Amino acid sequence: MCKTALFLALMLAAGAAFADTYAFGNRVVSSGDSIGRLVEIAGKPDLVTPLENQYGALEGENWTYFREGKTIVFTINTNGKILRISESR
């Protein structure tokens, strides 16, 4: 029983470790956060690109920030939640 509980606790912790995060100064934005939190921490995006499916229906948006030589892209779903965070130089 104890081994099972330990295994479940480790799996839950590992799942949280896989969440996308990005730090703006000492404040962190994570996948699952709302766009309101993102704007509160990072400000308005430098570029917003709509994401459409093959039929032209809106599936979300990419919000792009250009900071310190990096490009940070937040993929937002139609419910206003961050799905994915990617960073490139």
Stockholm file with secondary structure:
# STOCKHOLM 1.0

chainA/1-89         MCKTALFLALMLAAGAAFADTYAFGNRVVSSGDSIGRLVEIAGKPDLVTPLENQYGALEGENWTYFREGKTIVFTINTNGKILRISESR
#=GR chainA/1-89 SS CHHHHHHHHHHHHHHHHTSCEEEETTEEEETTCBHHHHHHHHCSCSEEEEEECTTSCEEEEEEEEEETTEEEEEEEETTSBEEEEEEEC
#=GC SS_cons        CHHHHHHHHHHHHHHHHTSCEEEETTEEEETTCBHHHHHHHHCSCSEEEEEECTTSCEEEEEEEEEETTEEEEEEEETTSBEEEEEEEC
//
